[in-house]
Amino acid sequence: MKTTAKWINENNYILNNSKYLNIAVSDPIKREDNYEFNCLDLVLMGFVGCITSEFKKQITENSIVLQGLETEAHIETLENSHPAFDLHVICNVKSSAKIKVLEECLEKAIDSSLPGILFKQAGIIIDSEIIATTPAQYVESFAG
């Protein structure tokens, strides 16, 4: 796999991967929103994709029945600090499994995903929470 970044002007770049995907991004530090995305947005999207995939793997290995899964991550900016942010992960799970088991699976997923490992090595604190909905509660939420 090959990825390149081409500087086009002041704070803007074109990213290209070996699959011919081009994305225009702005400098995440300057927070110049000339384009839809900045590089940090893409890193966060990759992080969420990786931990969701790893979480699903942990769920399968633990023989947990899963009816739905959605993961989100929020950057919590820290003023005058290095690193400049912490991460908060929320995993919405539709399952009858015990919360404690789901929490353990999510922690393993974060700890075993490449972005999770790199973030932690950089000193970024990653906290997480599970919001579990049983299949019955899920149906009731649409009926109510």
Buried (B, 14 or more C-beta within 10 A) or exposed (E): EEEEEEEEEEBBBBBBEEEEEEBEBBBBEEEBEBBEBBBBBBBBEEBBEBBBEBBBBBBEEEEBEBEEBEBEBEBEEEEEEEEBBBBBBBBBBBBEBEEEBBBBBBBBBBEBBEBBEEBBEEEBEBEBEBEBBBEEEEEEEEEE
